Amino acid sequence: VAAPVRFGSSLRSQTRLTSRPVELQPLKTSRVSTNRASILQQDGQTYLIKRYTGENPRERLACEKLSLGLWAETGFNVPAVSAVEIPELGDMDFLVMEFLNGPTLQDLLKDAALGLDEKWELLSRILADNCRRQCRAIAQREPRLLHPDPNSSNVICVGREYYFIDFETVVSPGDLKDAAAMETAKFLRW
């Protein structure tokens, strides 16, 4: 049963998955992580299930949910979060998001089949959005609008759109101008 739920300015769906057993497909990622990612296909929808393990899983989950909501509310592309109950996961800390089926920015930039002009156009759009977001973070004194782990593997490209992922931590609320500069430098080196 799906009913629309407003989350910030974005439409999210709320689904209760209790009518049939849920089968999670493990998702292989190229990055080392203490988390576990799985794919869930249910009623024609594909979801990413991110299970938080390791240190402070509940705090990391809460941080990610808050940051995803803030980024979505302010108009920056992030995966849609869905309120989905999965009884099979018990009391495990997890987040259900739309599955973004596309390469990372890092993979696209390494792809020899993609021309230099296309790569430059995409990177230019991302950097312009980053600058706009960083200016907003500084003006609003909002460290959650700065990416805590800026690198090209934390951007998923789907068609002409791109989505930022991985918000388990937050940038320290010190000098946000320095933090924005560090975000740009880290993003460009990866």
Disulfide bonds with the S-S distance in Angstrom:
none
